[in-house]
Amino acid sequence: MKKLGIWALVLTLTSVACGGKKSHTPSVGEVGTVRARVAEARREQRVERVALMGTVEAEKTAAVSSRVMATVLAVHVKPGDRVRRGQVLVEIDPETAKGQEAQARGALAQARAALALAERNFQRFRALYESKAASELELDMARMQYEQAKGAVEQAEGAVAAAASVARESRVVAPFDGLVTAKLVEAGDLAAPGRPLVMLESAHGRRLVVVVPESLWAESPLTLGQELPVSLDAQPEHSMVGTVVEITPSADPLTHSFTVKLALAGDGIAAGATGRAFLPGQRREVVLVPREAVLRVGGLTLVVVQDGQGLARSRVVTVGAEEAGMVEVLSGLAGGERVLIGLAQPPADGARVEEV
């Protein structure tokens, strides 16, 4: 009996706290009316695109150096400067190169003098041989000395040309129109053959370098001249087209992938930027709704649909990619539903929909 009395007391307190009112489902008149535009969730076929990450590089790059080993006198450019082909970038002390050229020219003069003497000596022995005053061996020796002297002259002329070309490199010039990306020496540094002095990249022409996995390559191999959609991370709203201009003939044995370069049209694209090229994949069915139909409330993604009785019902959905103002719905809709557009927030569940 005591247990029954306690339960009766609990029930009485609960009734008092609730005001003695019974709960009920609100009617349409109580939840009100919502005015909104209405569109249909479309179900259509879409080609699934595979994104390939890549990096933008310049069409031409060069590490400009000199064959002269001497002190750097002046550097006339800095990173960011635009240069023209033939413009002087770095000046190197020319004295060492000039000395080497002078030595080569002196050796050439000596070789020419020896050639003149060998030629006269050969002519004498030929005349003596014809008059039976010299042997055939002596004539052959004179001819050999003459041919050796001619070879020495040609060798000395080549040395002069090489020394002159090195001397001309005391003024390092730009090999093409481009942009200075790095200055690697200062005045007073020692320039040496093979040591980069200035880094250049071409001012025009950019390529997106992407890596295609072997599995994707087997499904859809690329060909030279093929065009692919491209998107740059720095300009996501600006779409462009890349043309395949270079393909590695074989896969990398470590990564099992092919490297592909796509030429990008237009200027103003910074080398080193990241981007994506999109490969066409398999067809699949998708459900699409307008971007304005998707609501995000309290960490949930919702779409409000109009049911068969003309009432608003909120659906929790999972969305995917967005393209051309349409959002892909991965779950929550089957397609064909009438969705409400332009709502600031979800209406009360069961509100009457007035289409505008």
Buried (B, 14 or more C-beta within 10 A) or exposed (E): EEEEEEEEEEEEEEEEEEEEEEEEEEEBEEBEEBEBBBBEBBBEEBEEBBBBEBBBBBBBEBEBBBBBBBBBBEBBBEEEBEBEEEBEBBBBBBEBBBEBBEEBBEBBEEBBEBBEEBBEBBEEBBEBBEEEEBEEEEBEBBBEBBEEBBEBBEEBBEBBEBBBEBBBBBBBBBBBBBBBBEBBBEEEBEBEEEBEBBBBBBBEBBBBBBBBBEEBBEEEEBEEEBEBBBBBEEEEEEEBEBBBBEBEEEBEEEEEBBBBBBBBEEEEBEBEBEBBBBBEBEEEEBBBBBEBBBBEEEEEBBBBBBEEEEBBBBBEBEBEEEEEEBBBBEEBBEBEBBBBBEBEEBBBEBBBBEEE
